[in-house]
Amino acid sequence: MKRLTVLVSGNGSNMQSVIDAADNGILKGLVEVVLVISNNPSSYALKRAENKNIKTVCMERKKFENEKSFNYSILKELQNVKTDIVCLAGYIRIVGQDITDAYRKRILNIHPALLPKFGGKGMYGRHIHEAVINLKEKKSGATVHFADENYDTGEIIIQQEVEILENDTPQDLADRILNVEHQIYPKAIKKVIENLK
Ligand code: GAR
């Protein structure tokens, strides 16, 4: 069993899909979700994790002197629970080099677009879908990739396209892509774990 930690900032529906896959789906017997870390005390993901009796830690950036000490505390938490894999699931910060050095090719991120398009700083949530629709793209999608110390640049693990329909609002597109995200995140984790063996 691989020990997995999820980093979140918001609703946590992707985190939930990982927990559910570990409980009863394609990650059953392969993965145990041992820790959820949120940088946001009002993240609904914390409630979801508590409902599943998963250990949670909340760490707000403003309570730390600088970015390095903040990320270093996260690294200590990851090491305390002996995590094997880290999944960023709607986590809006980058994790910093101390963490990426310690867990190279073991940190995954999910992004609601077809990277390398529509990635980078500021490209999160509805900003992405607004940009995609404004630029009259024909398709969008979801990408799971290895996270590095930059925004959205690591090697792609799985990508799935989603068609953009006429009259789609950014929210319509976000909803349709989120559905796909929930399917591909557990698959990508499985693929990474199989390669670790
Ligand atoms: C998801 O669509 C995720 O891909 C996106 O935020 C949403 C979080 O939803 N992440 C990014 O935009 C990161 N650049 P969730 O909290 O319900 O999983």
Boltz pocket constraint, residues with backbone or C-beta under 6 A from the ligand:
constraints:
  - pocket:
      binder: B
      contacts: [[A, 10], [A, 11], [A, 12], [A, 13], [A, 14], [A, 15], [A, 89], [A, 90], [A, 91], [A, 92], [A, 110], [A, 111], [A, 112], [A, 123], [A, 124], [A, 125], [A, 174], [A, 178], [A, 181]]
      max_distance: 6.0
